[in-house]
Amino acid sequence: MEHLRGVVDEIKSLYEELNNAVSQGEVDKGIEIGLKLFSKLTEISRTYVLLNILDENVRETVDDIIRDYEQALCYLKGANDALKGFSNGEIVKTRKEILRILIAYVQGMIGFVLGALAILMDCGRVLAPAKNGIERQSGRKSNVLLHII
């Protein structure tokens, strides 16, 4: 359960950094943090959420959802990389649009990941990657999602 608590704390920290960057108008920093957070969320969705789904049909559906998010992440990374280094006014507006889209995806992904983890923890089962295989963790011991975001 401690590992999951660390993951949730990392999400919360990155989300707070993203909010600070956006509120201070730091578009480049916001994009950088947003991409890092989005990447972390897609990783968590595969290593915690997908790992815990038993039904094959549900797993395929969730895998499709995660893949859609991963494709969006690749698109946003590519768009960001293509526009780095340019500074004319139109490019600045475009980078702000990338940040706006990124924030929307991050918020959706946070809802998806935390909602799925909350359900899995309520069921009393969360499998997490362990150093030597898979480790069973129970969400009934402590609620690590209580203080997130």
N, C-alpha and C positions, 0 to 999 in steps of 0.2 A: 504494500500500500504506500510505502514511503516513496517508491519510484514514481508512482502515479501522482503523488502530491507534488513532487519536484517538477513533473511535466506540466501540471496545472499552474504551478507558480511561475514557470517559464512563460507560459502563454499569457498569464496575467501581466507579467513584467513587460513583455514585448508589446502587448496591447496598450499599456500605459505609456510606453515610449512612443508608440505610434500616435496616440492622442496628443502627447506633448508636442511632437514635431508638427503635426497638423495645426494645432492651436497657435503655434509660433510662426506658421506660414513657411516652414522649411520643407518645400516640396521634394527636393532630392533626398533629404534624410528620411522623410515620410515614406517615399517609395522604397528606399533601401530597407527600412525596418518592416514595412508592409510585406515586401517580398519574402523576407526572412520569416515573418510570422506565418504567412500563407504557406510557405514551404514546410514549416514545422507542423502546421495543422494537417496538411495532406499526409505527412509522415505518420503522425499520431493516428489518423483515421485508418491507415493501413495496419499499423502495428498493434493498436488496441481495439478499434471498433471492428474491423473486418475479421480479425483473428477470433473474436468472440461470437460471431454469428454462426449458429449451427445449421439452420435451414439453408439448403443449397440455392433455392430460388431467391430468398432474401439476400443471401451473400452475393449472388450475381447482380441483383438490383443495386445493392450498396456499392459494389465494385464499379458499376457503371457511373454512379453518382460521383464517386471518388475520381474516376478517370476524367469525367467532365471538369471537375475542379483542377486536376493536374494539367489538363489541356489549357485551361484558362490561365493557370500559373505560367506555363511555357509561353503563351501568347504575350502576357504582360511583361515577362522577362525580356522577350525578344523586342517588343516595342520600346521598352526602356533602354535596352542596349543600343538600338538603332538611333535613338534620339539623344543619347549622352554626348556631351561635348558641343551640342548646338545651343545657341543662346538667343536667337532672334525671337521676337514677340510671339509669333505663331507657334513655335516649338514650345515655348513656356506654357502657353495655353493647352497644348496637347499633353505636356507632362502633367499638368494639373488634372486633366481628364483621366490620364492613366492612374493617378493617385485616387481620384474619385471612384473609379471602377474597382481598383484594388481594395479600397476600404469596403465597398459593398460586398465583394467576394469574401473578404476576411470576416465580416460580420455574419454572413451566411454560413461560412465554414465553422465559425465558433459555435453558432447555434446547433449545427449538425453534429459536431464532435461532442460538445458538452451534453447535448440532449441524449445522444447515443450512450455516452459513458454513464450518465445518470440512470438511464434505464437498465443498463447492464449491472451497475452497482446495486440498484434496487433488487435485482434478481439474485444478488449475492454472488455473482461471478464476474470476475475480470481477469482474463488471462493476459499476462504481460511477457514480453521477451525477457528471458533470463540469461545469465551467462552460460549456463549449461542446459539449454532447451527452453521449455515453457514452464512458467511459474504460475500457480493458481493463487489469486488474491481475492479476498472477499471484501465487498464494499460495505458490509454490515458492521465492520469494526470501527470505522470512522468515516465521516462524510467529508471528503476532500473537496467536493464541489460547492460546498456552502458559501465559501468566501471568494469565489471567482468573479471577476469582472463586474 
